[in-house]
Amino acid sequence: MCGPLQAVAQPQKGGAHRVKADEEIVVYSDLFARWKDTRWFVETEVRLPTWMFWAADENLEVRVPAFQVRTVLACEKYARIGRRRIEVFCHLEDVGLQAVTMEARPHVSQPILDEMREKLSGAALKLQVRDNGRVTNIGLRDTPEQRNRRERQINEAMRMILSRLVVGFDMKLRRANFLRTGQWVENRTALLSMPSTTLSPASGLIVHQLNGFEGHVVVQTKGEGQIMDDQGVTYKVDLNGVSIYDQDEGYMTERVWSLVGIRTADSYMTYGTMMGDYGHFGRLRMLGDDEQVDVGPTQEVRMQGRVRRRDKKHVEQLPLWVPLDHNQQAPTSHRRGGPLAMPPKPSKPSKSAETDAPLSERGTGASASSDESR
C-alpha cells in the first residue's frame, strides 16, 4: 500500500470523483490484499422454505430444512485472469456441521453428517474475485468424480452449502476501494440468492453507508429485492448488515448479515402453506496467523416446538438449535409431514378460573356477541 497522498488536482468533470485541494486520500497498491495468505472464520445459518437432500455414498439420506456451518478458511491468491480479476483458492482447515432433519433419526443422520464433514474438511474452494470487492464465481477446485445420479446430488448439496460460506465476502466498493464517508448503491450481490440447483433469478437494490465510529471504518448495509427458487416461488427479501474495514489496508476484516425472505402474495395463493419462508444469517472475521477457533460439533439438532408422539423418543434426546443471532427467538418448524411440524398448543383456561370469575365475566361468546348487537 502506498502512503497517504495530498490531493492537489482540482475537481474533474465526466463522473470522476471530486476531491478538495486539501483532502487527504489513500492509494492502495494491491486491491486483492485480503486474499494474500489470510485466514478467516466464517459461520452461517440457513433456514430453507422446504428441504434439501443430504446423503451418504451408500444408502442413507435425510431431508434437511435448516443447517449451520462453521469453518476456518485459509485463502491464497492463485493467478490473475484479467486486468481486474484474479482466481483465489480457499482451503477449509476445519468444519463443523449442525442440521435439523425431517426424519429425526440420529442413527441415520449422524453417519451422513460425519461423512460430509470428512469430505469438506481439507477441500478447497475456487473463487473468482474482482478488484472492487465482488466475488463473481464460486466452485470446488477438485471436483469429485460423478459416476451416477446419487453422487451428482451429493456434490451439488456440498456446492450449495459451500456457496453460503463465501457469499458474505461479496461486497462492492467504490472505485479503487476509496474509504471515504458517504453512500453508494449496489444493484446486485451474491447475498441476494438462495441455495439452488439452478441460477436463482434475483433483483434488488442495496445501499451502503460508510462512517467512522470509535476509530473504526464501519459500513452499514441495507437492501431489499426479490428471489425466485427452483419451484417458481417468489420471496420478498430484506438484507441488513454491518462491516468493518481496515483503513490502512483498504479491505473488509469483519462482517455480519441477516437476510429474511417472505413469500409474496401470489406465492401464497399458488402454494398455500406447503412452502415456508427463507432466512440466511452469518458472520465472518479475519483471524491471526496462529489464532485457533473452535468450529463446534458435527451433529443433528432440534428446533423448538411440539413433537409428534411417535417421534418424541428420538427428538427429545437431540440438543436444541441455537440461532447465530442470540437476540432472536429460536425458530419452530412450519412444515407439514415432519417431526417438528406441529405448532405450539394453545393453553386453555381452567374450569376453576372460570368458576372463580365474577358472574358478569362468565358469559359465553354467543351472549357477548348478542350484547354487542344490541
C-alpha positions, 0 to 999 in steps of 0.5 A, a space after each residue: 500500500 502506498 502512503 497517504 497522498 495530498 490531493 492537489 488536482 482540482 475537481 474533474 468533470 465526466 463522473 470522476 470523483 471530486 476531491 478538495 485541494 486539501 483532502 487527504 486520500 489513500 492509494 492502495 497498491 494491491 486491491 486483492 490484499 485480503 486474499 494474500 495468505 489470510 485466514 478467516 472464520 466464517 459461520 452461517 445459518 440457513 433456514 430453507 422454505 422446504 428441504 434439501 437432500 443430504 446423503 451418504 455414498 451408500 444408502 442413507 439420506 435425510 431431508 434437511 430444512 435448516 443447517 449451520 456451518 462453521 469453518 476456518 478458511 485459509 485463502 491464497 491468491 492463485 493467478 490473475 485472469 484479467 486486468 481486474 480479476 484474479 482466481 483465489 483458492 480457499 482451503 477449509 482447515 476445519 468444519 463443523 456441521 449442525 442440521 435439523 432433519 425431517 426424519 429425526 433419526 440420529 442413527 441415520 443422520 449422524 453417519 451422513 453428517 460425519 461423512 460430509 464433514 470428512 469430505 469438506 474438511 481439507 477441500 478447497 474452494 475456487 473463487 473468482 474475485 474482482 478488484 472492487 470487492 465482488 466475488 463473481 464465481 464460486 466452485 470446488 477446485 477438485 471436483 469429485 468424480 460423478 459416476 451416477 445420479 446419487 453422487 451428482 446430488 451429493 456434490 451439488 448439496 456440498 456446492 450449495 452449502 459451500 456457496 453460503 460460506 463465501 457469499 458474505 465476502 461479496 461486497 462492492 466498493 467504490 472505485 479503487 476501494 476509496 474509504 471515504 464517508 458517504 453512500 453508494 448503491 449496489 444493484 446486485 450481490 451474491 447475498 441476494 440468492 438462495 441455495 439452488 440447483 439452478 441460477 436463482 433469478 434475483 433483483 434488488 437494490 442495496 445501499 451502503 453507508 460508510 462512517 467512522 465510529 470509535 476509530 473504526 471504518 464501519 459500513 452499514 448495509 441495507 437492501 431489499 429485492 426479490 428471489 425466485 427458487 427452483 419451484 417458481 416461488 417468489 420471496 420478498 427479501 430484506 438484507 441488513 448488515 454491518 462491516 468493518 474495514 481496515 483503513 490502512 489496508 483498504 479491505 473488509 476484516 469483519 462482517 455480519 448479515 441477516 437476510 429474511 425472505 417472505 413469500 409474496 402474495 401470489 406465492 401464497 395463493 399458488 402454494 398455500 402453506 406447503 412452502 415456508 419462508 427463507 432466512 440466511 444469517 452469518 458472520 465472518 472475521 479475519 483471524 491471526 496467523 496462529 489464532 485457533 477457533 473452535 468450529 463446534 460439533 458435527 451433529 443433528 439438532 432440534 428446533 423448538 416446538 411440539 413433537 409428534 408422539 411417535 417421534 418424541 423418543 428420538 427428538 427429545 434426546 437431540 440438543 436444541 438449535 441455537 440461532 447465530 443471532 442470540 437476540 432472536 427467538 429460536 425458530 419452530 418448524 412450519 412444515 407439514 409431514 415432519 417431526 417438528 411440524 406441529 405448532 405450539 398448543 394453545 393453553 386453555 383456561 381452567 374450569 376453576 378460573 372460570 368458576 372463580 370469575 365474577 358472574 358478569 365475566 362468565 358469559 359465553 361468546 354467543 351472549 357477548 356477541 348478542 350484547 354487542 348487537 344490541 
